[in-house]
């Protein structure tokens, strides 16, 4: 299985990706937990450039960097793990690029979808969890961790556009994307919903 976690800033993706990995391993599965950007050595350097607040990047440069990160990631990490029979759990993938670069930045959708297709080598997740939260709540949660990155420092309206694009993606891909509201739920309640959706999709 190839499972991805998506959502706006502060939605809890990283927390729930780690918890799902532990849950699946407890059932005897071999699981690789990875992330974008930063899932390879080259990706770590790209991630630093993309996220550090002092980076000043043109919008097109930014999307090309995300594509470069994904190309390395799919070729060197994700596909090899899937070929070995592992379940791959990834913190962000294709949908993030669409939500942030089309929804947030306003880049042409056909350009971003083309770059997604090339960089992913056509790989599509079997299941995507979209952890939904309002920008106000998500940014407050992110701020509590300190050290806001380049995207977390964007204006509130940027984050509203990102969220709305995510919700549009979910409406258009209901068979793949499971939306889970994290606005006022505990971590345990959200994780329970994730496991329920997983069981509905793949069985026990």
DADA-V654932 format. One record per backbone hydrogen bond with DSSP energy under -0.5 kcal/mol. NH is the residue of the N-H (numbers start at 1). CO is the residue of the C=O. E is the energy in kcal/mol with one decimal. If there is no record, write none. Layout:
# DADA-V654932
[[NH/CO/E] [NH/CO/E]]
This chain:
# DADA-V654932
[[3/1/-0.5] [3/88/-3.1] [4/127/-2.3] [5/90/-2.5] [6/129/-3.1] [11/8/-1.4] [16/12/-2.3] [17/13/-2.6] [18/14/-2.0] [19/15/-1.9] [20/16/-2.4] [21/17/-2.1] [22/18/-2.1] [23/19/-2.2] [24/20/-2.8] [25/21/-2.6] [26/22/-1.9] [27/23/-0.7] [27/24/-0.9] [28/25/-1.7] [29/24/-2.1] [31/29/-0.6] [32/87/-2.9] [33/31/-0.5] [34/32/-0.5] [34/89/-2.6] [36/91/-2.4] [44/40/-2.0] [45/41/-1.2] [46/42/-2.1] [47/43/-3.1] [48/44/-2.0] [49/45/-1.8] [50/46/-2.5] [51/47/-2.5] [52/48/-2.1] [55/52/-2.1] [57/55/-0.6] [62/58/-2.5] [63/59/-1.9] [64/60/-1.9] [65/61/-2.0] [66/62/-2.0] [67/63/-2.0] [68/64/-2.4] [69/65/-2.4] [70/66/-2.2] [71/67/-2.5] [72/68/-1.9] [73/69/-2.2] [74/70/-3.1] [75/71/-1.9] [76/72/-2.7] [77/73/-2.1] [78/73/-2.3] [79/74/-2.2] [81/77/-1.8] [82/78/-2.5] [83/79/-2.5] [84/80/-1.2] [85/82/-1.6] [86/81/-2.3] [87/30/-2.9] [88/1/-2.6] [89/32/-3.1] [89/87/-0.5] [90/3/-2.8] [90/88/-0.5] [91/34/-2.3] [92/5/-2.1] [92/90/-1.0] [96/93/-0.8] [97/93/-1.1] [98/94/-1.6] [99/95/-2.8] [100/96/-2.9] [101/97/-2.2] [102/97/-0.6] [102/98/-1.6] [103/98/-2.0] [104/99/-1.6] [105/100/-1.8] [106/102/-0.9] [107/101/-2.6] [112/108/-1.9] [113/109/-2.7] [114/110/-1.9] [115/111/-2.4] [116/112/-2.5] [117/113/-2.2] [118/114/-2.4] [119/115/-2.7] [120/116/-2.1] [121/117/-0.6] [121/118/-0.8] [122/117/-1.3] [123/120/-1.8] [126/2/-2.5] [127/2/-1.5] [128/176/-2.7] [129/4/-2.9] [130/128/-0.6] [130/178/-2.6] [131/6/-2.7] [131/129/-0.8] [132/130/-0.9] [132/180/-2.5] [138/134/-2.9] [139/135/-2.8] [140/136/-1.4] [141/137/-2.4] [142/138/-2.5] [143/139/-2.4] [144/140/-1.5] [145/141/-0.7] [145/142/-1.0] [146/142/-0.6] [146/143/-0.9] [150/51/-3.0] [153/149/-1.3] [154/151/-1.7] [158/155/-0.6] [159/155/-1.4] [160/156/-2.0] [161/157/-2.1] [162/158/-2.0] [163/159/-2.3] [164/160/-2.3] [165/161/-2.1] [166/162/-2.3] [167/163/-2.3] [168/164/-1.9] [169/165/-2.6] [170/166/-2.3] [171/167/-2.0] [172/168/-2.0] [173/169/-1.1] [174/171/-0.5] [176/173/-1.1] [177/173/-3.0] [178/128/-3.2] [178/176/-0.6] [179/177/-0.6] [180/130/-2.8] [182/132/-3.0] [182/180/-0.5] [190/186/-2.3] [191/187/-2.4] [192/188/-2.1] [193/189/-1.8] [194/190/-2.2] [195/191/-2.3] [196/192/-2.1] [197/193/-2.5] [198/194/-2.3] [199/195/-2.2] [200/196/-2.4] [201/197/-2.0] [202/198/-2.8] [203/199/-2.3]]
